[in-house]
């Protein structure tokens, strides 16, 4: 239950002869610990690449484990069903007018594979580092790519897209055993569907995600993505979901399939 | 010499405070009221036979299909609590308190308060040993916790034989549940991993989020039994094999595949979605009586 800095304090205890010196050293080290972490959190990207600063390792292959919201994820629900989504009155005409064939004809077959839905679509994720400060998620379902940038690079002229722009930050646990989570805020989204049957989100949507990893007693790893979707147009309140994934050893089950409006 | 002694003791006392403080930084403040958000479908108890999202063994499926919900009308069973898993599978929020040793100020336990039909969960944080496997099993079980990587990690054992769904899907007294509680701002997400060597082929993993409530939640109320049409001592309501009259209800209502409704393992993975792609036909939109169990669209 001791941190590295605590260990330094103990080591210093033996080398310092003066008791007063010990006290000063202990105070200094105890204060330097959290302050140092905070400083790293504030300006970490500039000082240290996000890849090197990662408190958790998200890379690898992950598979959706569909034990909840099954009826809304594994099959396309009936037209008009938006149960558990806090849809606003403005969303209802769109929900009732959902026409997957029209989406297909208009080239909008990826509408239900945008950032607002993609982590909920049953499939596999391949998470890699694109560069030192960009974490990349590829999905085999819908063949989408999400880029989580740890340095702000957005420009006002960037057109909205299915996956939008995602700004990522590490959130470190300050406990003795390290760890932490990844926070991602995504904006500049092209309007899409939260659910396959046309429950909409607008271009004004902001999505905040927290990626946590835990290791189970049998050694397997689970990725949990707590997702908070806020849309002032089509939602009356935050839509919070938490899809989870199991880690897979390799790419053997990776099977890319293109977007489809009907499935 | 005396000065040195005093200074040394002061330094050691300071060191103790520092070490204690660094442990405390690993924790998040869990105490308070956390309201359920209701945006995730984890209850799966709106129709009698709904085993979606479960990986059941043949024994588990057979036992679940034998369950008759009239059992809960038996006067001796009306106030039987649901098991530990109900903390995420039930509809209520979390009312969390902590207990601190008054002498050492160390955290002894964290308690999630009871509801009318669910016993409180005490998460022991004081590194006490787990009881013998032959110790008393209860509905709540015995839960040990620790802080791990910024999350509260806990494990529940010593549960009575019970259910993992209100629809009668069973868990044995050999089951264990691993918990992770993550806090991000005003949202706590609970990850539950239930393992049962008898009735589950794979662990049941459920996650559910709660939002910090500014007003205290209080679900305490005593359970009062009443006559619900079954005399004490009469037989336990049940269905014999292949005689559960509700087995097709959910399947027909939503055009769902039978193997998914009955909790077959393969239905939990993306491959299954591709398998049923060419055979699945969505149900028609609901037009009337679109209640909680069905579709509902508020037509403008």
Boltz contact constraints between the chains, C-beta under 6 A:
constraints:
  - contact:
      token1: [A, 1]
      token2: [B, 23]
      max_distance: 6.0
  - contact:
      token1: [A, 3]
      token2: [B, 22]
      max_distance: 6.0
  - contact:
      token1: [A, 6]
      token2: [B, 19]
      max_distance: 6.0
  - contact:
      token1: [A, 6]
      token2: [B, 22]
      max_distance: 6.0
  - contact:
      token1: [A, 19]
      token2: [B, 4]
      max_distance: 6.0
  - contact:
      token1: [A, 19]
      token2: [B, 7]
      max_distance: 6.0
  - contact:
      token1: [A, 19]
      token2: [B, 8]
      max_distance: 6.0
  - contact:
      token1: [A, 19]
      token2: [B, 11]
      max_distance: 6.0
  - contact:
      token1: [A, 20]
      token2: [B, 7]
      max_distance: 6.0
  - contact:
      token1: [A, 22]
      token2: [B, 11]
      max_distance: 6.0
  - contact:
      token1: [A, 23]
      token2: [B, 11]
      max_distance: 6.0
  - contact:
      token1: [A, 23]
      token2: [B, 14]
      max_distance: 6.0
  - contact:
      token1: [A, 26]
      token2: [B, 14]
      max_distance: 6.0
  - contact:
      token1: [A, 26]
      token2: [B, 15]
      max_distance: 6.0
  - contact:
      token1: [A, 26]
      token2: [B, 18]
      max_distance: 6.0
  - contact:
      token1: [A, 30]
      token2: [B, 18]
      max_distance: 6.0
  - contact:
      token1: [A, 64]
      token2: [B, 270]
      max_distance: 6.0
  - contact:
      token1: [A, 65]
      token2: [B, 205]
      max_distance: 6.0
  - contact:
      token1: [A, 65]
      token2: [B, 268]
      max_distance: 6.0
  - contact:
      token1: [A, 66]
      token2: [B, 268]
      max_distance: 6.0
  - contact:
      token1: [A, 67]
      token2: [B, 53]
      max_distance: 6.0
  - contact:
      token1: [A, 67]
      token2: [B, 205]
      max_distance: 6.0
  - contact:
      token1: [A, 68]
      token2: [B, 40]
      max_distance: 6.0
  - contact:
      token1: [A, 68]
      token2: [B, 42]
      max_distance: 6.0
  - contact:
      token1: [A, 68]
      token2: [B, 53]
      max_distance: 6.0
  - contact:
      token1: [A, 68]
      token2: [B, 206]
      max_distance: 6.0
  - contact:
      token1: [A, 69]
      token2: [B, 41]
      max_distance: 6.0
  - contact:
      token1: [A, 70]
      token2: [B, 52]
      max_distance: 6.0
  - contact:
      token1: [A, 70]
      token2: [B, 53]
      max_distance: 6.0
  - contact:
      token1: [A, 74]
      token2: [B, 273]
      max_distance: 6.0
  - contact:
      token1: [A, 75]
      token2: [B, 280]
      max_distance: 6.0
  - contact:
      token1: [A, 76]
      token2: [B, 282]
      max_distance: 6.0
  - contact:
      token1: [A, 78]
      token2: [B, 282]
      max_distance: 6.0
  - contact:
      token1: [A, 78]
      token2: [B, 283]
      max_distance: 6.0
  - contact:
      token1: [A, 78]
      token2: [B, 285]
      max_distance: 6.0
  - contact:
      token1: [A, 78]
      token2: [B, 295]
      max_distance: 6.0
  - contact:
      token1: [A, 79]
      token2: [B, 285]
      max_distance: 6.0
  - contact:
      token1: [A, 80]
      token2: [B, 285]
      max_distance: 6.0
  - contact:
      token1: [A, 80]
      token2: [B, 295]
      max_distance: 6.0
  - contact:
      token1: [A, 80]
      token2: [B, 297]
      max_distance: 6.0
  - contact:
      token1: [A, 81]
      token2: [B, 295]
      max_distance: 6.0
  - contact:
      token1: [A, 84]
      token2: [B, 39]
      max_distance: 6.0
  - contact:
      token1: [A, 84]
      token2: [B, 41]
      max_distance: 6.0
  - contact:
      token1: [A, 92]
      token2: [B, 300]
      max_distance: 6.0
  - contact:
      token1: [A, 122]
      token2: [B, 270]
      max_distance: 6.0
  - contact:
      token1: [A, 122]
      token2: [B, 273]
      max_distance: 6.0
  - contact:
      token1: [A, 123]
      token2: [B, 270]
      max_distance: 6.0
  - contact:
      token1: [A, 173]
      token2: [B, 149]
      max_distance: 6.0
  - contact:
      token1: [A, 173]
      token2: [B, 150]
      max_distance: 6.0
  - contact:
      token1: [A, 174]
      token2: [B, 25]
      max_distance: 6.0
  - contact:
      token1: [A, 175]
      token2: [B, 26]
      max_distance: 6.0
  - contact:
      token1: [A, 175]
      token2: [B, 147]
      max_distance: 6.0
  - contact:
      token1: [A, 177]
      token2: [B, 149]
      max_distance: 6.0
  - contact:
      token1: [A, 179]
      token2: [B, 149]
      max_distance: 6.0
  - contact:
      token1: [A, 179]
      token2: [B, 150]
      max_distance: 6.0
  - contact:
      token1: [A, 180]
      token2: [B, 150]
      max_distance: 6.0
  - contact:
      token1: [A, 210]
      token2: [B, 184]
      max_distance: 6.0
  - contact:
      token1: [A, 212]
      token2: [B, 182]
      max_distance: 6.0
  - contact:
      token1: [A, 214]
      token2: [B, 180]
      max_distance: 6.0
  - contact:
      token1: [A, 216]
      token2: [B, 193]
      max_distance: 6.0
  - contact:
      token1: [A, 224]
      token2: [B, 191]
      max_distance: 6.0
  - contact:
      token1: [A, 224]
      token2: [B, 207]
      max_distance: 6.0
  - contact:
      token1: [A, 226]
      token2: [B, 189]
      max_distance: 6.0
  - contact:
      token1: [A, 239]
      token2: [B, 39]
      max_distance: 6.0
  - contact:
      token1: [A, 240]
      token2: [B, 37]
      max_distance: 6.0
  - contact:
      token1: [A, 240]
      token2: [B, 39]
      max_distance: 6.0
  - contact:
      token1: [A, 240]
      token2: [B, 209]
      max_distance: 6.0
  - contact:
      token1: [A, 241]
      token2: [B, 40]
      max_distance: 6.0
  - contact:
      token1: [A, 242]
      token2: [B, 189]
      max_distance: 6.0
  - contact:
      token1: [A, 242]
      token2: [B, 207]
      max_distance: 6.0
  - contact:
      token1: [A, 242]
      token2: [B, 209]
      max_distance: 6.0
  - contact:
      token1: [A, 244]
      token2: [B, 205]
      max_distance: 6.0
  - contact:
      token1: [A, 244]
      token2: [B, 207]
      max_distance: 6.0
  - contact:
      token1: [A, 263]
      token2: [B, 277]
      max_distance: 6.0
